[in-house]
Amino acid sequence: MPFEQGKTVRFPKAACTACPCTPAAPPAATGQLSVHPDEELLAGLRQQDTGGRAKLRERIAVEHSLAHVGHWQGRRARYNGTRKNLLDLRRVAVVHNLHVIARQPDDSDYLLAA
């Protein structure tokens, strides 16, 4: 089926029966497929060589961190003025980094085991 990036492709449900992915697909998604706006870039990064996969893994980690910061900070600026908003962004980034550090294993556990 022809498609545009960032759009949803719709096709006959009969075409889904021949697809091996049908059992894993949710029932509501049968007959349609969403294409990511950056599908070409992501497909290039998903290639089998280790360099592309390593870049994709790095990109995913950064995007997840930015998504967490965006979730905590919100979609709109909280204050008037760039200086206050920059301070707020840095505050949220510090909180995120503290959450990441808190999830790290404690080094004293390793010292006790040795």
DSSP file (Angstrom, degrees, kcal/mol; ACC not computed):
  #  RESIDUE AA STRUCTURE BP1 BP2  ACC     N-H-->O    O-->H-N    N-H-->O    O-->H-N    TCO  KAPPA ALPHA  PHI   PSI    X-CA   Y-CA   Z-CA
    1    1 A M              0   0    0      0, 0.0     2,-0.1     0, 0.0    10,-0.0   0.000 360.0 360.0 360.0 137.8    0.0    0.0    0.0
    2    2 A P        +     0   0    0      0, 0.0     2,-0.3     0, 0.0     0, 0.0  -0.475 360.0 177.6 -70.2 147.5    1.3    3.5   -0.7
    3    3 A F        -     0   0    0     -2,-0.1     2,-0.4     6,-0.1     6,-0.1  -0.970  28.0-134.3-149.4 162.4    1.8    5.6    2.4
    4    4 A E    >   -     0   0    0     -2,-0.3     3,-1.6    31,-0.0    31,-0.2  -0.935  38.5-103.3-116.3 143.4    3.0    9.0    3.7
    5    5 A Q  T 3  S+     0   0    0     -2,-0.4    31,-0.2     1,-0.3     3,-0.1  -0.415 106.4  22.2 -66.9 139.4    5.3    9.3    6.7
    6    6 A G  T 3  S+     0   0    0     29,-1.1    -1,-0.3     1,-0.3     2,-0.2   0.477 106.5 101.2  84.3   3.2    3.5   10.4    9.9
    7    7 A K  S <  S-     0   0    0     -3,-1.6    28,-2.4    29,-0.2     2,-0.5  -0.661  75.5-108.7-114.0 170.4    0.1    9.2    8.6
    8    8 A T  E     -A   34   0A   0     26,-0.2     2,-0.5    -2,-0.2    26,-0.3  -0.882  27.0-146.1-101.1 130.2   -2.0    6.1    9.2
    9    9 A V  E     -A   33   0A   0     24,-3.7    24,-2.4    -2,-0.5     2,-0.4  -0.831  12.7-161.9 -97.1 129.2   -2.3    3.6    6.4
   10   10 A R  E     +A   32   0A   0     -2,-0.5    22,-0.2    22,-0.2    21,-0.1  -0.908  16.6 163.0-113.1 140.8   -5.6    1.8    6.1
   11   11 A F        -     0   0    0     20,-2.4     5,-0.1    -2,-0.4    -2,-0.0  -0.938  46.7 -68.2-148.3 166.3   -6.0   -1.5    4.1
   12   12 A P    >   -     0   0    0      0, 0.0     3,-1.4     0, 0.0     4,-0.5  -0.291  38.1-130.4 -61.7 141.7   -8.6   -4.3    3.9
   13   13 A K  T >> S+     0   0    0      1,-0.3     3,-1.0     2,-0.2     4,-0.7   0.752 105.1  69.4 -64.2 -23.2   -8.8   -6.5    7.0
   14   14 A A  H >> S+     0   0    0      1,-0.3     3,-0.6     2,-0.2     4,-0.5   0.811  90.6  61.0 -64.6 -28.1   -8.5   -9.5    4.7
   15   15 A A  H X4 S+     0   0    0     -3,-1.4     3,-0.5     1,-0.2     4,-0.4   0.759  95.4  63.3 -69.4 -23.4   -4.9   -8.5    4.1
   16   16 A C  H X4 S+     0   0    0     -3,-1.0     3,-0.9    -4,-0.5     6,-0.3   0.793  89.6  66.5 -71.0 -28.0   -4.2   -8.9    7.8
   17   17 A T  H << S+     0   0    0     -4,-0.7    -1,-0.2    -3,-0.6    -2,-0.2   0.811 100.7  49.2 -66.2 -27.8   -5.0  -12.6    7.8
   18   18 A A  T << S+     0   0    0     -3,-0.5    -1,-0.3    -4,-0.5    -2,-0.2   0.628  92.0  96.4 -83.6 -13.9   -1.9  -13.4    5.6
   19   19 A C    X   -     0   0    0     -3,-0.9     3,-1.2    -4,-0.4    -3,-0.0  -0.593  68.4-145.5 -82.0 134.7    0.4  -11.3    7.9
   20   20 A P  T 3  S+     0   0    0      0, 0.0     4,-0.2     0, 0.0    -1,-0.1   0.657  97.0  64.2 -71.9 -13.1    2.4  -13.2   10.5
   21   21 A C  T >> S+     0   0    0      1,-0.2     4,-1.1     2,-0.1     3,-0.8   0.523  73.6  97.1 -85.0  -5.5    2.1  -10.3   12.9
   22   22 A T  G X4 S+     0   0    0     -3,-1.2     3,-0.7    -6,-0.3    -1,-0.2   0.869  77.9  53.4 -56.7 -43.8   -1.6  -10.5   13.2
   23   23 A P  G 34 S+     0   0    0      0, 0.0    -1,-0.2     0, 0.0    -2,-0.1   0.841 111.9  46.5 -62.9 -29.5   -1.7  -12.5   16.5
   24   24 A A  G <4 S+     0   0    0     -3,-0.8    -2,-0.2    -4,-0.2    -3,-0.1   0.664  94.9  93.7 -84.2 -16.6    0.5   -9.9   18.2
   25   25 A A  S << S-     0   0    0     -4,-1.1     5,-0.1    -3,-0.7     0, 0.0  -0.521  84.2-111.1 -79.0 141.9   -1.5   -7.0   16.9
   26   26 A P    >   -     0   0    0      0, 0.0     3,-1.2     0, 0.0     4,-0.5  -0.408  28.7-116.1 -66.2 149.6   -4.3   -5.5   19.1
   27   27 A P  G >  S+     0   0    0      0, 0.0     3,-1.0     0, 0.0    -2,-0.1   0.836 114.1  55.7 -59.6 -33.4   -7.8   -6.2   17.6
   28   28 A A  G 3  S+     0   0    0      1,-0.2    -3,-0.0     3,-0.0     0, 0.0   0.773 102.8  56.8 -70.1 -23.9   -8.5   -2.4   17.1
   29   29 A A  G X  S+     0   0    0     -3,-1.2     3,-2.0     2,-0.1     2,-0.2   0.528  76.0 118.8 -85.8  -5.1   -5.3   -2.1   15.0
   30   30 A T  T <  S+     0   0    0     -3,-1.0   -17,-0.1    -4,-0.5     3,-0.1  -0.451  79.3  20.9 -65.7 125.7   -6.3   -4.7   12.5
   31   31 A G  T 3  S+     0   0    0     -2,-0.2   -20,-2.4     1,-0.2     2,-0.3   0.451 116.4  71.1  96.1   2.8   -6.6   -3.0    9.1
   32   32 A Q  E <   -A   10   0A   0     -3,-2.0     2,-0.3   -22,-0.2   -22,-0.2  -0.992  52.8-168.4-148.7 156.6   -4.5    0.0    9.8
   33   33 A L  E     -A    9   0A   0    -24,-2.4   -24,-3.7    -2,-0.3     2,-0.4  -0.981  16.1-140.6-147.3 129.2   -0.8    0.8   10.4
   34   34 A S  E     -A    8   0A   0     -2,-0.3     2,-0.5   -26,-0.3   -26,-0.2  -0.775  14.6-152.2 -92.9 135.6    0.7    4.0   11.7
   35   35 A V        -     0   0    0    -28,-2.4   -29,-1.1    -2,-0.4   -31,-0.0  -0.928  18.1-123.7-110.2 125.7    4.0    5.2   10.1
   36   36 A H    >   -     0   0    0     -2,-0.5     3,-1.6   -31,-0.2   -30,-0.2  -0.362  18.3-123.9 -66.2 143.8    6.4    7.2   12.2
   37   37 A P  T 3  S+     0   0    0      0, 0.0     3,-0.3     0, 0.0    -1,-0.1   0.816 113.0  42.2 -59.9 -29.9    7.3   10.6   10.7
   38   38 A D  T 3> S+     0   0    0      1,-0.2     4,-2.5     2,-0.1     5,-0.2  -0.122  75.3 130.9-105.6  36.0   11.0    9.7   10.9
   39   39 A E  H <>  +     0   0    0     -3,-1.6     4,-2.7     1,-0.2     5,-0.2   0.866  69.7  53.3 -60.1 -39.3   10.6    6.1    9.7
   40   40 A E  H  > S+     0   0    0     -3,-0.3     4,-1.9     2,-0.2    -1,-0.2   0.929 111.6  45.5 -63.1 -44.2   13.4    6.4    7.1
   41   41 A L  H  > S+     0   0    0      2,-0.2     4,-1.9     1,-0.2    -2,-0.2   0.930 114.9  47.2 -63.7 -45.9   15.9    7.6    9.6
   42   42 A L  H  X S+     0   0    0     -4,-2.5     4,-1.6     1,-0.2    -2,-0.2   0.875 110.1  53.0 -66.0 -37.0   14.9    4.9   12.2
   43   43 A A  H  < S+     0   0    0     -4,-2.7    -1,-0.2    -5,-0.2    -2,-0.2   0.889 108.7  50.4 -64.6 -38.3   15.0    2.2    9.5
   44   44 A G  H >< S+     0   0    0     -4,-1.9     3,-0.9     1,-0.2    -1,-0.2   0.871 111.3  48.2 -65.8 -36.5   18.5    3.3    8.6
   45   45 A L  H 3< S+     0   0    0     -4,-1.9    11,-0.3     1,-0.2    -1,-0.2   0.752 103.5  62.3 -75.0 -23.3   19.5    3.1   12.3
   46   46 A R  T 3< S+     0   0    0     -4,-1.6    -1,-0.2    -5,-0.2    -2,-0.2   0.444  76.4 126.2 -81.0   1.7   17.9   -0.3   12.7
   47   47 A Q  S <  S-     0   0    0     -3,-0.9     6,-0.2    -4,-0.2    -3,-0.0  -0.104  74.9-107.3 -59.3 164.0   20.3   -1.8   10.2
   48   48 A Q  S    S+     0   0    0      4,-0.1    -1,-0.1     5,-0.1    -3,-0.0   0.648  86.7 100.8 -75.3 -16.7   22.3   -4.9   11.4
   49   49 A D  S  > S-     0   0    0      1,-0.1     4,-1.5     4,-0.0     3,-0.2  -0.388  78.6-123.6 -70.6 152.1   25.7   -3.3   11.8
   50   50 A T  H  > S+     0   0    0      1,-0.2     4,-2.2     2,-0.2     5,-0.2   0.779 104.1  62.2 -69.6 -28.2   26.6   -2.4   15.3
   51   51 A G  H  > S+     0   0    0      2,-0.2     4,-2.0     1,-0.2    -1,-0.2   0.933 106.1  43.9 -64.5 -46.3   27.3    1.3   14.6
   52   52 A G  H  > S+     0   0    0     -3,-0.2     4,-2.1     1,-0.2    -1,-0.2   0.900 114.8  49.0 -65.6 -41.3   23.7    2.0   13.6
   53   53 A R  H  X S+     0   0    0     -4,-1.5     4,-2.3     1,-0.2    -1,-0.2   0.869 109.6  52.4 -67.3 -35.9   22.2    0.1   16.4
   54   54 A A  H  X S+     0   0    0     -4,-2.2     4,-2.1     2,-0.2    -1,-0.2   0.903 109.7  48.8 -66.7 -40.3   24.5    1.8   18.9
   55   55 A K  H  X S+     0   0    0     -4,-2.0     4,-2.5     2,-0.2    -2,-0.2   0.897 111.0  50.5 -64.9 -39.5   23.4    5.2   17.7
   56   56 A L  H  X S+     0   0    0     -4,-2.1     4,-2.4   -11,-0.3    -2,-0.2   0.913 109.8  50.0 -64.8 -42.3   19.7    4.2   17.9
   57   57 A R  H  X S+     0   0    0     -4,-2.3     4,-1.9     2,-0.2    -1,-0.2   0.898 112.1  48.2 -62.6 -40.3   20.2    3.0   21.5
   58   58 A E  H  X S+     0   0    0     -4,-2.1     4,-2.1     1,-0.2    -2,-0.2   0.915 111.7  49.8 -65.5 -42.7   21.9    6.3   22.4
   59   59 A R  H  X S+     0   0    0     -4,-2.5     4,-2.7     1,-0.2    -2,-0.2   0.896 108.6  52.5 -63.6 -40.4   19.1    8.2   20.7
   60   60 A I  H  X S+     0   0    0     -4,-2.4     4,-2.3     1,-0.2    -1,-0.2   0.908 108.9  49.8 -63.5 -42.2   16.4    6.2   22.6
   61   61 A A  H  X S+     0   0    0     -4,-1.9     4,-2.0     2,-0.2    -1,-0.2   0.912 113.2  46.1 -63.7 -42.2   18.0    6.9   26.0
   62   62 A V  H  X S+     0   0    0     -4,-2.1     4,-2.5     2,-0.2    -2,-0.2   0.918 112.4  50.2 -66.7 -43.0   18.2   10.7   25.3
   63   63 A E  H  X S+     0   0    0     -4,-2.7     4,-2.2     1,-0.2    -2,-0.2   0.880 109.8  50.8 -64.6 -37.5   14.7   10.8   24.0
   64   64 A H  H  X S+     0   0    0     -4,-2.3     4,-2.2     2,-0.2    -1,-0.2   0.908 110.4  49.6 -66.1 -40.4   13.4    9.0   27.1
   65   65 A S  H  X S+     0   0    0     -4,-2.0     4,-2.3     1,-0.2    -2,-0.2   0.928 112.2  47.6 -62.6 -44.7   15.2   11.4   29.3
   66   66 A L  H  X S+     0   0    0     -4,-2.5     4,-2.6     1,-0.2    -1,-0.2   0.861 109.8  53.7 -65.0 -34.7   13.8   14.4   27.4
   67   67 A A  H  X S+     0   0    0     -4,-2.2     4,-2.1     2,-0.2    -1,-0.2   0.898 108.8  48.8 -66.2 -39.7   10.3   12.9   27.6
   68   68 A H  H  X S+     0   0    0     -4,-2.2     4,-2.3     2,-0.2     5,-0.2   0.928 112.3  47.8 -64.9 -44.1   10.6   12.5   31.4
   69   69 A V  H  X S+     0   0    0     -4,-2.3     4,-2.7     1,-0.2     5,-0.3   0.924 113.1  49.0 -62.2 -43.8   11.8   16.2   31.7
   70   70 A G  H  X S+     0   0    0     -4,-2.6     4,-2.2     1,-0.2    -1,-0.2   0.852 109.8  52.2 -63.5 -35.0    8.9   17.3   29.5
   71   71 A H  H  < S+     0   0    0     -4,-2.1    -2,-0.2     2,-0.2    -1,-0.2   0.917 115.3  40.2 -67.3 -43.4    6.4   15.3   31.5
   72   72 A W  H  < S+     0   0    0     -4,-2.3    -2,-0.2     1,-0.2    -1,-0.2   0.876 121.6  41.1 -73.9 -37.5    7.5   16.8   34.8
   73   73 A Q  H  < S-     0   0    0     -4,-2.7    -2,-0.2    -5,-0.2    -3,-0.2   0.839 106.3-131.8 -82.1 -33.1    8.0   20.4   33.5
   74   74 A G     <  -     0   0    0     -4,-2.2    -1,-0.2    -5,-0.3    -2,-0.1  -0.326  24.3 -79.2 101.5 171.3    4.9   20.5   31.3
   75   75 A R  S    S+     0   0    0     -2,-0.1     2,-0.3    -4,-0.1    -1,-0.1   0.680 107.6  54.5 -85.2 -18.9    4.3   21.6   27.7
   76   76 A R  S    S-     0   0    0     -3,-0.2     2,-0.2     1,-0.0     0, 0.0  -0.798  94.4 -93.6-118.1 158.3    4.2   25.3   28.4
   77   77 A A        -     0   0    0     -2,-0.3    -2,-0.1     1,-0.1     8,-0.0  -0.469  28.2-154.6 -67.6 136.3    6.5   27.7   30.1
   78   78 A R  S    S+     0   0    0     -2,-0.2     2,-0.2    -4,-0.1    -1,-0.1   0.789  71.1  37.4 -83.9 -29.2    5.7   28.1   33.8
   79   79 A Y  S    S-     0   0    0      2,-0.2     2,-0.5     3,-0.0     6,-0.1  -0.727  84.0-104.2-122.1 166.5    7.1   31.6   34.2
   80   80 A N  S    S+     0   0    0     -2,-0.2     4,-0.3     4,-0.0     3,-0.0  -0.812  86.2  33.6 -89.9 129.8    7.5   34.9   32.3
   81   81 A G  S  > S-     0   0    0     -2,-0.5     4,-1.5     2,-0.1    -2,-0.2   0.142  81.4-105.9 102.5 142.6   11.0   35.4   31.0
   82   82 A T  H  > S+     0   0    0      1,-0.2     4,-2.5     2,-0.2     5,-0.2   0.830 112.9  60.5 -71.4 -31.6   13.6   33.1   29.7
   83   83 A R  H  > S+     0   0    0      1,-0.2     4,-2.0     2,-0.2    -1,-0.2   0.935 108.0  42.7 -64.2 -46.3   15.9   33.4   32.7
   84   84 A K  H  > S+     0   0    0     -4,-0.3     4,-2.1     1,-0.2    -1,-0.2   0.880 115.3  50.1 -67.1 -37.8   13.2   32.0   35.1
   85   85 A N  H  X S+     0   0    0     -4,-1.5     4,-2.4     2,-0.2    -2,-0.2   0.856 108.4  52.3 -70.7 -34.2   12.2   29.3   32.7
   86   86 A L  H  X S+     0   0    0     -4,-2.5     4,-2.4     2,-0.2    -1,-0.2   0.909 109.7  49.8 -65.0 -41.7   15.9   28.2   32.1
   87   87 A L  H  X S+     0   0    0     -4,-2.0     4,-2.3     2,-0.2    -2,-0.2   0.905 110.9  49.7 -61.5 -41.9   16.2   27.9   35.9
   88   88 A D  H  X S+     0   0    0     -4,-2.1     4,-2.4     2,-0.2    -2,-0.2   0.902 110.0  50.5 -64.5 -41.3   13.0   25.8   36.0
   89   89 A L  H  X S+     0   0    0     -4,-2.4     4,-2.3     1,-0.2    -2,-0.2   0.916 111.4  48.0 -62.3 -43.4   14.3   23.6   33.2
   90   90 A R  H  X S+     0   0    0     -4,-2.4     4,-2.2     2,-0.2    -2,-0.2   0.885 110.1  53.0 -65.5 -37.9   17.6   23.1   35.1
   91   91 A R  H  X S+     0   0    0     -4,-2.3     4,-2.1     2,-0.2    -2,-0.2   0.929 110.8  46.1 -61.5 -45.5   15.7   22.3   38.3
   92   92 A V  H  X S+     0   0    0     -4,-2.4     4,-2.4     1,-0.2    -2,-0.2   0.879 110.8  53.4 -66.4 -37.5   13.7   19.6   36.6
   93   93 A A  H  X S+     0   0    0     -4,-2.3     4,-2.5     2,-0.2    -1,-0.2   0.887 108.3  50.1 -64.4 -38.4   16.8   18.2   35.0
   94   94 A V  H  X S+     0   0    0     -4,-2.2     4,-2.3     2,-0.2    -2,-0.2   0.918 110.0  50.0 -65.4 -42.8   18.5   17.9   38.4
   95   95 A V  H  X S+     0   0    0     -4,-2.1     4,-2.0     2,-0.2    -2,-0.2   0.910 111.0  50.0 -61.3 -41.8   15.4   16.1   39.8
   96   96 A H  H  X S+     0   0    0     -4,-2.4     4,-2.2     1,-0.2    -2,-0.2   0.928 110.0  49.9 -62.3 -44.6   15.5   13.8   36.8
   97   97 A N  H  X S+     0   0    0     -4,-2.5     4,-2.5     1,-0.2    -1,-0.2   0.875 108.8  52.7 -63.1 -36.5   19.2   13.1   37.4
   98   98 A L  H  X S+     0   0    0     -4,-2.3     4,-2.3     2,-0.2    -1,-0.2   0.878 108.1  51.2 -65.7 -36.7   18.6   12.4   41.1
   99   99 A H  H  X S+     0   0    0     -4,-2.0     4,-1.2     2,-0.2    -2,-0.2   0.907 110.6  48.8 -64.4 -40.9   15.9    9.9   40.1
  100  100 A V  H  < S+     0   0    0     -4,-2.2     4,-0.5     1,-0.2     3,-0.4   0.921 112.0  48.3 -64.3 -43.7   18.3    8.2   37.7
  101  101 A I  H >< S+     0   0    0     -4,-2.5     3,-1.2     1,-0.2    -1,-0.2   0.888 107.0  56.7 -64.1 -38.8   21.0    8.0   40.4
  102  102 A A  H 3< S+     0   0    0     -4,-2.3    -1,-0.2     1,-0.3    -2,-0.2   0.787 103.6  54.4 -64.4 -26.9   18.5    6.6   42.9
  103  103 A R  T 3< S+     0   0    0     -4,-1.2    -1,-0.3    -3,-0.4    -2,-0.2   0.594  87.7 101.7 -82.4  -9.9   17.8    3.7   40.6
  104  104 A Q  S <  S-     0   0    0     -3,-1.2     3,-0.1    -4,-0.5     2,-0.0  -0.436  85.9 -99.0 -73.3 147.3   21.5    2.8   40.4
  105  105 A P        -     0   0    0      0, 0.0     2,-0.3     0, 0.0    -1,-0.1  -0.362  42.3-104.8 -65.5 147.3   22.6   -0.2   42.4
  106  106 A D    >>  -     0   0    0      1,-0.1     3,-0.9    -3,-0.1     4,-0.7  -0.562  18.5-144.6 -75.7 131.7   24.3    0.7   45.7
  107  107 A D  H >> S+     0   0    0     -2,-0.3     4,-1.7     1,-0.2     3,-0.5   0.785  96.1  67.5 -67.5 -27.7   28.1    0.3   45.7
  108  108 A S  H 3> S+     0   0    0      1,-0.2     4,-2.1     2,-0.2    -1,-0.2   0.802  92.2  61.3 -65.5 -26.8   28.1   -0.9   49.3
  109  109 A D  H <> S+     0   0    0     -3,-0.9     4,-1.4     1,-0.2    -1,-0.2   0.890 105.6  46.8 -62.9 -38.7   26.3   -4.0   48.3
  110  110 A Y  H <X S+     0   0    0     -4,-0.7     4,-1.1    -3,-0.5    -2,-0.2   0.867 110.5  51.9 -71.3 -36.0   29.2   -4.9   46.0
  111  111 A L  H  < S+     0   0    0     -4,-1.7    -2,-0.2     1,-0.2    -1,-0.2   0.870 109.5  49.6 -68.2 -36.7   31.7   -4.2   48.8
  112  112 A L  H  < S+     0   0    0     -4,-2.1    -1,-0.2     1,-0.2    -2,-0.2   0.844 108.8  52.7 -70.0 -33.4   29.9   -6.4   51.3
  113  113 A A  H  <        0   0    0     -4,-1.4    -1,-0.2     1,-0.2    -2,-0.2   0.767 360.0 360.0 -73.5 -24.4   29.8   -9.3   48.8
  114  114 A A     <        0   0    0     -4,-1.1    -1,-0.2    -3,-0.1    -2,-0.2   0.465 360.0 360.0 -81.4 360.0   33.5   -9.2   48.1
